[in-house]
């Protein structure tokens, strides 16, 4: 039996890994729908826990500034909003943008405790 397999969506790029920065369709925003950059915090049986990447001008209390913008795939100063998170499915991810440095990961873990 011949099977025609045609990968679509993020399966061609591989599944998102922890601490990568992705462009994704998220439940953030006033309308409950927003395409924005996110950091993949962890993978759970329910989906992927993500944190929103925001402009540095909106940075608040527990938000963590990203130190290496080029590695994270960003062109402007940004921060990771650690105070709020969401769970999304694999189909929400559009494109991989980059990843975080070990220093940024440590700051995020510390701010969540």
C-alpha positions in Angstrom: 0.0 0.0 0.0 1.4 3.4 -1.0 1.0 6.3 1.4 1.4 9.9 0.3 2.9 11.8 3.2 3.0 15.6 2.9 4.1 17.4 6.0 2.3 20.7 6.7 2.6 23.4 9.3 5.2 23.2 12.0 5.9 19.5 11.5 8.3 20.4 8.7 10.2 22.6 11.1 10.1 20.2 14.0 8.2 20.6 17.2 8.9 23.6 19.4 11.5 23.1 22.1 11.8 24.6 25.5 13.1 28.2 25.6 12.8 28.7 21.8 11.1 31.9 20.5 8.3 31.3 18.0 5.7 33.4 16.1 2.4 31.9 17.2 -1.4 32.4 17.2 -2.1 33.0 20.9 -5.0 33.7 23.2 -3.3 36.9 24.4 -4.8 40.3 23.6 -8.1 42.1 24.1 -10.0 40.0 21.5 -8.5 36.7 22.7 -6.6 36.3 19.4 -3.2 37.6 18.7 -0.3 36.6 16.5 2.9 37.5 18.4 6.3 36.3 19.4 6.3 33.8 22.3 8.7 31.9 24.4 8.0 28.1 24.9 8.3 27.5 28.6 7.5 23.8 28.7 5.6 21.0 27.0 2.8 19.4 28.9 0.2 16.7 28.0 -2.3 19.5 27.4 0.0 21.4 25.0 2.8 24.0 25.2 3.0 26.5 28.0 4.1 29.9 26.5 4.9 33.4 27.6 4.4 36.5 25.5 7.3 38.5 24.2 6.5 42.2 24.6 8.2 45.5 23.6 10.6 46.8 26.3 8.4 50.0 26.6 5.6 47.8 28.1 7.9 46.0 30.6 6.5 45.7 34.1 7.4 44.2 37.5 8.3 40.5 36.8 8.9 40.9 33.1 12.4 39.8 32.0 14.5 41.8 29.5 16.0 39.7 26.7 19.7 40.3 26.5 20.7 38.8 23.1 18.1 40.1 20.6 19.7 38.6 17.5 19.8 35.1 19.0 16.1 35.5 20.0 15.2 36.7 16.5 14.2 40.2 17.5 15.1 43.5 16.0 14.0 45.8 18.9 14.5 45.6 22.7 12.0 43.2 24.1 11.0 41.5 27.4 9.3 38.2 28.3 6.1 38.6 30.3 6.5 35.9 32.9 3.4 37.0 35.0 1.0 35.5 32.5 1.1 32.3 30.5 -1.1 30.4 28.2 -1.3 26.8 26.8 -1.5 26.3 23.0 -1.4 23.4 20.7 1.3 22.6 18.1 -0.9 24.0 15.3 -0.6 27.5 16.9 3.1 27.8 16.0 3.8 29.6 12.7 7.6 30.1 12.5 10.6 29.7 14.7 12.4 33.0 15.4 15.3 32.0 17.6 16.1 30.9 21.2 17.1 32.4 24.5 20.5 32.5 26.2 21.2 30.6 29.4 21.4 33.9 31.3 17.9 34.9 30.1 16.5 31.4 31.0 17.9 31.7 34.5 16.3 35.2 34.9 13.0 33.8 33.8 13.1 30.8 36.1 14.1 33.1 39.0 11.3 35.6 38.3 8.6 32.8 38.3 9.5 31.6 41.8 
